[in-house]
Structure formats: C-alpha cells, structure tokens
Amino acid sequence: MSRDFSARESAIGYLYQSRYALYLLLKRIDGDIAIEKLDDITFEEGFSPLELLQLKHHVNSAASLTNSCSDLWKTVRIWCDTLKKYGTISRLTLVTTSIAPRESVAFYLKDNSNRDPLKAKEIMLSVISSSKNKANQVAYESFRSLTPDQQLKLVENIYIVDGSPDIIDIIEEIKKQLALSVRKNQIDALYERLEGWWLQRVILHLINQSKEPISGAELTDKIHDIADQLRTDNLPIDYQVEVPTDPREYDGRQFVKQLQIISLSEKRIEFAVRDYYRAFMQRSRWVSDQLISIGELERYERRLYEAWEEYFTILIESGIDDLDDQELEEKGRILYNRIMQSTHLHIRPSCTEPYVFKGSYHILADKEEIPIGWHPNFKQIIQKLRNVDAEGAVG
C-alpha cells in the first residue's frame, strides 16, 4: 500500500511540475523556462539562470513546513550542492502546497514584511545542532559544510512560497491568466487544448535533455493559434493525426457498404473510415465543449444534403435504365469523387479541414434512413443488403 501511495504521489508531483511550469510562464510571458535542468524549474535569460524553483506537492492539504521538514532540508541540500558547484547562486524559490508555521525557518523566508534571513539561518543552525532526524543528516552536513558567509548567501537567496494551489486548484489560476485571450465561455476549450500541447512540448523538451528553454514567445504563439480557431467563424481542429484503433471494426457499417457497391478501392475505403472517425470524434468534442450546437450541426448536414442532392440529380437525369452494373458503379464513383473534391462545403468559413466535411458525408451515408448514397440505385441496394442481413440473423 505504501509503495502504491508513493508512486501516486510521485506521478502527481511530475504532473504538478508540468502544470505549474505552464502557470509560471503565463505569469512571466517574456521569460524562458527550463524543466529538470538545474532544478525542477529554471527561469533563464540568455541561457543563464535567473531563478531556480523546487516544487513540493502534497495530497494532504494540512501538511506543515516545519523546521525539520524533509521538504525544506532536501531542498536546502540540493541548493548547497548548486552553490558549491557554481560558486554563485540565483534566486532560489521553494513552492509548496504546505503551510509555513509562524516563526519557523520557512516563515522568515517568505517574500513579505516578516522576511528575516538572519533569523532563519539562526534557526537552521539550531535545528542542525539539536535534531535527531536521521533522514535529514545528509542535508544538515551539506549546510554545515558551507562557510558562514556561504550559509548566509544561500539563505538570503531562498524564498518560500507556501500554501500554493494544488494540482487541481492551479487549473483555475491558469484559466485566470488566459481570461483575456478568448470569450468567457471558451476558456475551458482553450485551456484543454493548450495543456494538451504543453504536455507534448514538455515531453519533447525533456527528451532533448532540457538544452533549449521553452520561451514565453512560443507559448504566446500557441495561445493565439488556439484562440484563432475559437473565433465565431472558425472551430478548433483536434484530430488531424488520429486513426481508428482497428479499422476492421467498420467493415459492416452502412457507409462502408455504400462505398463497396461502387467498387471503390480498399485504400480509398480506408481513407473514408479515417475521415469518418475523425469527423465523429471532432463533432462530439465540439458539442461537449459547447463550441457548436446540435442545431448548427443539423443545419450543416442540411447544406451537405442539398449539395449532394443537386449532384445526384445531375447524375441520374440523363437516364440510368439502360446502364449495366459497371456503368452504374462508374457513375457512383464520379459522384463520390465530385463530392470529396468539393472545396466550399465548410461548417464555418475559416474551418476548412477536409476531414470535417468528408467525414460528415460518411456520417450521413451511415444514417438509418439512408438519406444519401453514391450508387444511382443505392436505396434499393442497401435495402436488399438489410433484408439479407435480417434473414441471416433469423436463420
């Protein structure tokens, strides 16, 4: 049980580190940030560290940052090593969800009117001389190994930010930083897409061993990019690279049968399944995020139907009674190609991603009432296929 709890705490800690880094960079958008480079989080200027941050997250909100707290002394040990290694030291910030008790080391290192580094140093030395805490002994020795001037220099650069928002509450703080980027009802949609991008960006940053910082300018560009997609004439595109886990699951679907009866190639049917999947997922997410109403989707489908209806009427008005099966299939492929190559059937003027309208057509072709199809005789053929399936089920 304790091992499971420890793993959970560690996982939450890493996620908190990523999420808090986003919050910090939003607050200091002109800066550059590195993760797991010199510390948990590092603010840089010209590849030189301006501030090192240690983050401590606790599921137990009542945790206290006492004088012998391991969070405090583990952090002090890390910073002692940094001072010894580099000789100089930047601003050192410990961000914690714990609370600093009054008149404690952490209390005197907060950035307020009570700040007193000399007093904090005195308490630290007193703790070192009297504490029996074995877990902190290495940290005690690290601090004691510094010269008095180094000890004071270190402590003078330490700042404690206690009572920080936890991994859930920090979400609202991030949203506050985004408040002016989009309309109020779009904040959630912006946040979810921004954090999804941010997580991938942090992963790439870590894979590259944090050599290049993540800039506020890059973050700003991404916010503007997402905000542009949330304009009234546009919608965000979230599924450009997603594919169905198992495309064979769609083999019996009606929209696939509609393509098979015009003898479309297997490769193009694969494309159709992909577009159907992406459009279905995208439309569902738009509705879930309240970026589009069911009514608007229905109106869009009506536009698609009317465009199809006109093309279909042109297809059959020259007569189809004397055509053989191959000629009928060819007419169906001509209709399908014309629809799939349309460039004006967008759900909103600036939302021009092809999978939206292509996949929406396959959604229409999959409906029970089969309002659209490609083969000139698609209704009769689909009905026959249904009858065969029904007879097979009864048998």
C-alpha positions in Angstrom: 0.0 0.0 0.0 2.7 2.5 0.9 4.5 1.7 -2.3 1.3 2.4 -4.3 0.8 5.7 -2.4 4.4 6.7 -3.1 4.0 6.0 -6.8 0.8 8.0 -6.9 2.5 10.9 -5.1 5.4 10.8 -7.5 3.2 10.7 -10.6 1.1 13.6 -9.3 4.3 15.5 -8.5 5.6 15.2 -12.1 2.2 16.3 -13.5 2.1 19.2 -11.0 5.6 20.3 -12.1 4.5 20.5 -15.7 1.2 22.3 -14.9 2.9 24.7 -12.5 5.6 25.5 -15.1 2.8 26.5 -17.5 1.3 28.7 -14.9 4.6 30.4 -14.2 5.4 31.0 -17.8 2.0 32.5 -18.4 2.6 34.9 -15.5 6.1 35.8 -16.8 5.4 35.5 -20.5 8.5 37.4 -21.6 10.7 34.8 -19.9 12.3 31.5 -20.9 11.8 28.3 -18.8 13.6 25.0 -18.5 12.3 21.9 -16.7 14.6 19.4 -14.9 17.7 21.3 -15.9 19.4 22.9 -12.9 16.3 22.3 -10.8 12.7 21.3 -11.1 12.0 24.6 -13.0 14.5 27.2 -14.0 13.9 30.7 -15.4 16.6 31.7 -17.8 17.9 34.7 -19.6 20.4 34.1 -22.4 20.9 30.6 -21.1 21.9 32.0 -17.6 19.7 31.0 -14.7 17.7 33.8 -13.1 15.7 31.7 -10.7 15.7 28.1 -9.6 12.5 26.6 -8.3 11.8 23.5 -6.3 8.2 22.3 -6.2 6.6 20.2 -3.4 3.1 18.9 -3.8 1.1 17.2 -1.1 -2.2 15.4 -1.4 -2.7 16.2 2.3 -3.5 20.0 2.2 -2.9 20.2 6.0 0.8 19.4 5.6 3.1 21.8 7.5 6.6 23.1 6.5 8.2 22.7 10.0 11.8 23.4 10.9 12.7 19.8 10.5 10.5 19.1 7.5 12.2 16.9 4.9 10.8 19.0 2.0 12.8 22.0 3.4 16.0 20.2 4.1 16.1 18.1 0.9 15.8 21.4 -1.0 18.5 23.1 1.1 20.8 20.1 0.3 20.2 20.5 -3.4 20.9 24.2 -3.3 24.0 23.7 -1.1 25.4 21.5 -3.9 24.5 24.1 -6.5 26.3 26.8 -4.6 29.4 24.6 -4.2 29.4 23.7 -7.9 28.9 27.1 -9.4 30.2 29.5 -6.7 27.3 31.9 -7.4 23.7 31.3 -6.9 20.4 32.7 -8.3 17.2 33.4 -6.6 16.0 30.1 -5.0 12.3 29.5 -4.7 10.6 26.7 -2.9 7.0 26.4 -4.0 4.9 24.2 -1.7 1.3 23.3 -1.0 2.3 23.1 2.7 1.9 25.9 5.2 4.8 27.6 6.9 4.1 27.9 10.7 4.7 31.2 12.3 8.3 32.0 13.5 9.6 29.0 11.6 12.5 28.9 9.1 10.1 29.0 6.2 8.1 31.8 7.8 11.1 34.1 7.9 12.0 33.3 4.3 8.7 34.3 2.7 8.7 37.3 0.5 6.8 39.7 2.8 7.4 42.1 5.7 8.3 39.3 8.1 11.3 38.2 6.0 14.4 37.8 8.1 17.2 35.6 6.5 19.5 36.1 9.5 16.8 34.8 11.9 16.1 31.9 9.5 19.8 31.0 9.5 20.0 31.0 13.3 17.0 28.6 13.5 18.5 26.4 10.9 21.8 26.1 12.8 19.9 25.4 16.0 17.9 22.6 14.3 21.1 21.1 13.0 22.7 21.1 16.4 19.7 19.6 18.2 17.8 17.5 15.7 17.9 13.7 15.8 16.2 13.3 12.4 18.3 10.8 10.7 16.7 11.3 7.3 17.9 14.9 7.3 21.5 14.3 8.4 23.0 14.5 4.9 21.3 17.8 4.3 22.4 19.1 7.7 26.0 18.2 6.9 25.7 19.9 3.5 24.6 23.2 5.1 27.2 22.9 7.9 30.0 22.3 5.4 29.4 25.8 3.9 31.4 28.8 5.3 29.3 31.2 7.4 29.3 33.7 4.5 28.2 31.0 2.1 25.4 29.9 4.5 24.1 33.5 4.8 24.5 34.0 1.0 22.4 30.8 0.4 19.7 31.7 2.9 19.4 35.3 1.6 18.6 33.9 -1.8 15.9 31.4 -0.6 12.3 32.4 -0.9 9.4 30.3 0.3 6.0 30.3 -1.4 3.8 28.3 0.8 0.1 27.5 0.6 0.4 27.3 -3.2 -2.6 25.9 -5.2 -2.5 22.1 -5.6 -2.6 20.2 -8.9 -6.4 20.8 -9.2 -6.6 24.4 -8.0 -3.8 25.5 -10.2 -6.1 24.9 -13.2 -8.3 27.8 -12.2 -5.2 30.0 -11.8 -4.0 29.1 -15.3 -7.5 29.9 -16.6 -7.3 33.4 -15.0 -4.1 34.0 -16.9 -6.0 33.1 -20.1 -9.1 35.2 -19.4 -8.3 37.9 -21.9 -7.4 35.6 -24.7 -10.9 34.3 -25.6 -14.6 34.8 -24.6 -15.6 33.6 -21.2 -17.5 30.5 -22.4 -14.4 29.4 -24.4 -11.9 29.4 -21.6 -12.3 25.7 -20.9 -11.8 24.8 -24.5 -8.7 27.0 -24.7 -7.2 25.5 -21.5 -7.8 21.9 -22.5 -6.1 22.3 -25.9 -3.3 24.5 -24.5 -2.4 22.0 -21.8 -2.5 19.1 -24.3 0.0 21.0 -26.4 2.0 22.0 -23.4 2.4 18.4 -22.2 3.7 17.3 -25.5 6.1 20.3 -25.6 7.4 19.4 -22.1 8.0 15.8 -23.2 10.0 17.0 -26.2 11.9 19.4 -24.0 12.8 16.6 -21.6 13.8 14.2 -24.4 16.2 16.9 -25.7 17.6 17.0 -22.1 16.3 20.5 -21.5 19.0 22.0 -23.6 16.8 24.6 -25.2 14.4 26.5 -22.9 10.7 26.9 -23.7 10.0 30.6 -24.4 7.1 32.7 -23.5 7.0 33.8 -27.1 6.4 30.2 -28.2 3.6 29.9 -25.6 2.1 33.2 -26.8 2.0 32.0 -30.4 0.3 28.8 -29.4 -2.4 30.7 -27.4 -3.0 32.9 -30.4 -3.2 29.9 -32.7 -5.9 28.2 -30.5 -7.7 31.4 -29.9 -7.9 32.0 -33.7 -9.6 28.6 -34.0 -12.2 29.6 -31.4 -13.4 32.7 -33.3 -17.0 32.8 -34.3 -16.1 32.0 -38.0 -13.9 29.1 -37.0 -13.6 25.9 -34.9 -10.6 24.1 -33.4 -9.2 21.0 -35.2 -8.1 18.4 -32.8 -7.9 15.0 -34.7 -5.6 15.6 -37.7 -3.4 12.6 -36.9 -5.8 10.3 -35.1 -6.8 7.0 -36.7 -9.2 4.2 -35.6 -7.5 1.6 -33.4 -9.0 -1.2 -35.6 -10.4 0.0 -38.9 -11.8 -3.5 -39.5 -14.5 -2.7 -36.9 -16.1 -0.5 -39.5 -16.3 -3.3 -42.2 -20.0 -3.9 -41.6 -21.0 -0.2 -41.4 -23.5 1.1 -43.9 -21.3 4.0 -45.1 -18.6 1.4 -45.9 -21.1 -0.8 -47.8 -22.1 2.3 -49.8 -18.5 2.6 -51.0 -18.2 -1.1 -51.7 -21.2 -1.1 -54.0 -19.5 1.4 -56.3 -16.3 -0.8 -56.2 -14.2 1.9 -54.5 -10.6 0.7 -53.9 -9.7 -0.7 -50.4 -7.2 2.1 -49.9 -9.9 4.8 -50.5 -12.3 3.0 -48.2 -9.5 3.1 -45.6 -9.3 6.9 -46.1 -13.1 7.1 -45.7 -13.1 5.2 -42.5 -10.3 7.5 -41.2 -12.3 10.6 -42.2 -15.5 9.2 -40.6 -13.7 8.5 -37.3 -12.0 11.9 -37.2 -15.2 13.8 -38.0 -17.3 11.8 -35.5 -14.7 12.5 -32.7 -14.4 16.1 -33.7 -18.1 16.9 -33.8 -18.6 15.1 -30.5 -15.9 17.2 -28.9 -17.2 20.5 -30.3 -20.6 19.7 -28.8 -19.1 18.6 -25.5 -17.1 21.8 -25.3 -20.2 23.8 -26.2 -18.5 25.3 -29.2 -21.3 24.3 -31.5 -24.9 23.4 -31.0 -26.8 20.4 -32.3 -28.9 22.9 -34.3 -25.9 24.2 -36.1 -24.7 20.6 -36.9 -28.2 19.8 -38.3 -28.1 22.9 -40.4 -24.7 21.9 -41.7 -25.9 18.5 -42.6 -28.8 20.0 -44.4 -26.3 22.0 -46.5 -24.4 18.9 -47.3 -27.5 17.0 -48.2 -28.7 19.8 -50.6 -25.3 19.9 -52.3 -25.4 16.1 -52.7 -29.0 16.2 -53.9 -28.1 18.6 -56.7 -25.1 16.5 -57.8 -27.2 13.3 -57.6 -30.0 14.7 -59.7 -27.5 15.7 -62.4 -26.1 12.2 -62.2 -29.4 10.4 -62.9 -31.2 13.0 -65.1 -29.7 11.6 -68.3 -31.2 8.3 -67.5 -29.9 5.1 -65.9 -32.3 2.5 -67.0 -30.2 1.2 -69.9 -26.8 1.2 -68.0 -25.1 -2.1 -66.9 -23.7 -2.7 -63.5 -20.2 -1.4 -64.3 -21.6 1.8 -65.8 -23.8 2.4 -62.7 -20.8 1.9 -60.4 -18.8 4.3 -62.5 -21.5 6.9 -62.2 -21.4 6.4 -58.4 -17.7 6.8 -58.3 -17.9 10.0 -60.4 -20.5 11.4 -57.9 -18.3 10.4 -54.9 -15.2 11.9 -56.4 -17.0 15.2 -57.1 -18.3 15.4 -53.5 -15.0 14.5 -51.9 -13.2 17.1 -54.0 -15.5 19.9 -53.1 -13.8 23.0 -51.7 -16.8 25.0 -50.4 -18.6 22.7 -48.0 -17.2 24.1 -44.8 -19.0 24.1 -41.5 -17.7 27.6 -40.8 -15.9 29.9 -43.2 -12.5 29.5 -41.6 -12.8 25.9 -40.6 -11.5 24.3 -43.8 -10.1 21.0 -42.5 -11.2 18.4 -45.2 -11.9 15.6 -42.8 -14.8 17.6 -41.3 -16.9 17.7 -44.5 -15.7 14.3 -45.9 -16.4 12.5 -42.6 -19.7 14.3 -42.2 -20.8 12.9 -45.6 -19.9 9.4 -44.4 -21.9 10.1 -41.2 -24.9 11.0 -43.4 -24.4 7.9 -45.5 -24.4 5.8 -42.3 -27.8 7.0 -41.1 -30.6 4.5 -40.7 -32.9 6.4 -43.0 -30.0 6.4 -45.7 -30.6 10.0 -46.9 -27.6 10.0 -49.2 -25.6 7.5 -51.2 -23.3 7.2 -54.2 -24.7 4.4 -56.4 -27.6 5.6 -58.6 -29.7 2.8 -57.1 -28.2 3.0 -53.6 -31.5 2.9 -51.7 -32.7 -0.3 -53.3 -29.3 -2.0 -52.9 -28.9 -1.0 -49.3 -32.5 -2.3 -48.5 -31.7 -5.6 -50.2 -28.5 -5.9 -48.1 -30.5 -5.2 -44.9 -33.0 -7.9 -45.8 -30.2 -10.4 -46.4 -28.7 -9.5 -43.0 -32.1 -9.8 -41.3 -32.7 -13.2 -42.8 -29.3 -14.4 -41.8 -29.9 -13.2 -38.2 -33.2 -15.1 -38.1 -31.7 -18.2 -39.6 
